[in-house]
Amino acid sequence: MRITTLTLAAVAALSLAACSKPADKAVDAQADAVEAQGELKADALENKAEAMDAQADTMTGPAEANAEANADSMRAQADATEKAADAKADAIEEKK
């Protein structure tokens, strides 16, 4: 009797696991999309920061320092954007 009960419980668990795989794939795809979108936004910010650095190289004095500070701020924003996207993707994956 115990073996039959354990076997039925195992079959039921495997059935549930098999049914949830497409849903898991959808959740993973959603998390991957969130992560990719965050990466794209971060890359765009980093590219703008690089352009600001290139402009700063043509400047002198306070204007140069201001441009470099803006570029550094943009890099920090890019890092924060990427970390937020990663956290959101992780939260999505934890729900499955």
C-alpha positions as CSV (number, residue, x, y, z in Angstrom):
1,M,0.0,0.0,0.0
2,R,2.8,2.4,0.9
3,I,4.6,1.7,-2.3
4,T,1.5,2.3,-4.3
5,T,0.9,5.6,-2.5
6,L,4.5,6.7,-3.0
7,T,4.4,5.8,-6.7
8,L,1.1,7.7,-7.2
9,A,2.6,10.7,-5.4
10,A,5.7,10.6,-7.5
11,V,3.7,10.3,-10.7
12,A,1.5,13.2,-9.7
13,A,4.6,15.3,-8.9
14,L,6.2,14.5,-12.2
15,S,2.9,15.3,-14.0
16,L,2.8,18.7,-12.3
17,A,6.5,19.3,-13.2
18,A,5.8,18.4,-16.8
19,C,2.8,20.7,-17.0
20,S,4.7,23.6,-15.6
21,K,7.7,23.5,-18.0
22,P,6.1,25.7,-20.7
23,A,5.1,28.2,-18.1
24,D,8.7,28.1,-16.7
25,K,10.0,28.8,-20.2
26,A,7.6,31.7,-20.5
27,V,8.8,33.2,-17.2
28,D,12.4,32.7,-18.2
29,A,11.8,34.4,-21.5
30,Q,10.1,37.3,-19.8
31,A,13.0,37.6,-17.3
32,D,15.5,37.4,-20.2
33,A,13.7,40.2,-22.0
34,V,13.7,42.4,-19.0
35,E,17.4,41.8,-18.5
36,A,18.1,42.5,-22.2
37,Q,16.1,45.7,-22.2
38,G,18.0,46.9,-19.2
39,E,21.3,46.0,-20.8
40,L,20.3,48.0,-23.9
41,K,19.4,51.1,-21.9
42,A,22.6,50.8,-19.9
43,D,24.7,50.5,-23.1
44,A,23.0,53.6,-24.6
45,L,23.8,55.5,-21.4
46,E,27.4,54.3,-21.5
47,N,27.7,55.3,-25.2
48,K,26.5,58.8,-24.3
49,A,29.0,58.9,-21.5
50,E,31.8,58.0,-24.0
51,A,30.6,60.8,-26.3
52,M,30.7,63.3,-23.4
53,D,34.2,62.2,-22.5
54,A,35.3,62.7,-26.2
55,Q,33.8,66.2,-26.0
56,A,35.5,66.9,-22.6
57,D,38.8,66.1,-24.3
58,T,38.3,69.1,-26.5
59,M,37.6,71.4,-23.5
60,T,39.6,73.0,-20.8
61,G,39.1,74.2,-17.2
62,P,35.7,74.1,-15.6
63,A,33.9,73.1,-18.8
64,E,36.1,70.0,-19.1
65,A,35.6,69.1,-15.4
66,N,31.8,69.5,-15.8
67,A,31.6,67.3,-18.9
68,E,33.7,64.6,-17.2
69,A,31.4,64.8,-14.1
70,N,28.4,64.4,-16.3
71,A,29.9,61.4,-18.1
72,D,30.7,59.8,-14.7
73,S,27.2,60.4,-13.5
74,M,25.8,58.9,-16.7
75,R,28.0,55.8,-16.2
76,A,26.7,55.5,-12.6
77,Q,23.1,55.8,-14.0
78,A,23.9,53.0,-16.5
79,D,25.2,50.7,-13.8
80,A,22.1,51.4,-11.7
81,T,19.8,50.8,-14.7
82,E,21.5,47.4,-15.3
83,K,21.4,46.4,-11.7
84,A,17.7,47.3,-11.5
85,A,16.9,45.3,-14.6
86,D,18.8,42.3,-13.2
87,A,16.9,42.6,-9.9
88,K,13.6,42.8,-11.7
89,A,14.5,39.7,-13.8
90,D,15.5,37.8,-10.7
91,A,12.2,38.7,-9.1
92,I,10.3,37.5,-12.1
93,E,12.2,34.2,-12.0
94,E,11.6,33.7,-8.3
95,K,7.8,33.8,-8.9
96,K,7.9,30.5,-10.9
